[in-house]
Amino acid sequence: MPVVLEVRGLIKRYGRFVAVSGVGFSVARGVHGLVGPNGAGKTTTMKCIVGLAVPDAGDIVFLGESLLARGAHRLRKLMGYVAEMPVLPENYTAEELLVELAMLEGLSRSDALREARRALEEVGLWEARRLRVKAMSKGMRKRLYVAQAILQPRELYVLDEPFTGLDPEGVAELRQLATRLGRDAGVLLSSHLLREMEDLATEVTVIYRGSVVYTGSLDQLRSRIGGGVVLEVEVDDVARAAKLLASKGYKTSTYAGRVKLRLGSREEAAEAIAALVEGGVKVYSAVRRTLSLEEAYIALIVGKSSQVLSSPRAA
Ligand SMILES: Nc1ncnc2c1ncn2[C@@H]1O[C@H](COP(=O)(O)OP(=O)(O)OP(=O)(O)O)[C@@H](O)[C@H]1O
């Protein structure tokens, strides 16, 4: 797969604060997920790629050319960008706005109209093409912003948290669109949820506090960290159960009347339950299941499995 974009040792500071600290990854054709919790540095990295922020160090190589070199801005026409919180002029209709933008990109009026209409159809805004931006819902604005990014074929699409503000239908449509775009181009798509990358991205880069903690295939990431097994036990006294299990060397977390622990083997489940019963704890139910991708992701970014178990939302 040819590499479309290579980010090398990217550093970006805001004053003395280092927001991005030596980030490196490469994007080939297809969808590449840029995943990390809030404040990890996803938007800053993307802004450096699309030229809205100037890196302090490192390099960004796009189609074999450094974007930091003189004159490289012409290459940015080959990138489509969807910002996390787009601002659009309120008085334009969807169609007028896209035609203007396409003409700014150098298309003739008739070509601009044709491409604007195609883009409107692709993002599901055809019916709303005569609606003014000010009358649009958040989700419609988001779709319109996606439309401006696909006005012309690009080599790279940079989509910053594109699913935010979209309804489930909008999310499904955008996932399809991203997959379609990824057939002929690189698509760098950010999210704070790794699970959003399932059945979408083939490659992912996970960043945490400005540094890359994983870059590579989603399958490899899954097999590397996703093989864990979790036991959830519903008990009468969670505090006592947690203390008992801790004394046996288990790392636990508790929530909603349950104790959750990570297991190394099947036998450990039986041992843990036996320890609870012998210790006088009433066990109402016990469920053994594999670690979800999201739990594994939290384990990866936090670097220790005990933190995984403390997240009830991950269950
Ligand atoms: N213009 C700025 N000035 C100062 N600090 C900034 C600026 N922009 C971002 N930061 C800081 O840099 C860090 C990374 O921010 P960034 O927006 O890149 O993270 P993110 O991964 O996109 O987060 P989110 O998922 O919340 O959008 C954060 O701590 C943020 O507060």
The ligand as an ORCA input file, in Angstrom:
! r2SCAN-3c Opt
* xyz 0 1
  N      -4.313     26.967     21.233
  C      -3.951     26.303     22.334
  N      -3.320     26.926     23.334
  C      -2.931     26.275     24.454
  N      -3.120     24.961     24.660
  C      -3.750     24.280     23.691
  C      -4.200     24.916     22.491
  N      -4.785     23.973     21.721
  C      -4.721     22.815     22.393
  N      -4.100     22.996     23.582
  C      -3.811     21.962     24.581
  O      -3.094     20.932     23.938
  C      -3.516     19.655     24.389
  C      -3.948     18.820     23.211
  O      -5.135     19.379     22.688
  P      -5.864     18.773     21.412
  O      -7.039     19.659     21.115
  O      -4.881     18.569     20.347
  O      -6.333     17.369     21.975
  P      -7.385     16.340     21.381
  O      -6.764     15.004     21.485
  O      -7.850     16.777     20.048
  O      -8.557     16.479     22.448
  P     -10.166     16.407     22.273
  O     -10.515     14.963     22.087
  O     -10.628     16.916     23.613
  O     -10.543     17.279     21.139
  C      -4.623     19.910     25.405
  O      -4.076     19.835     26.698
  C      -5.084     21.306     25.093
  O      -5.554     21.955     26.249
*
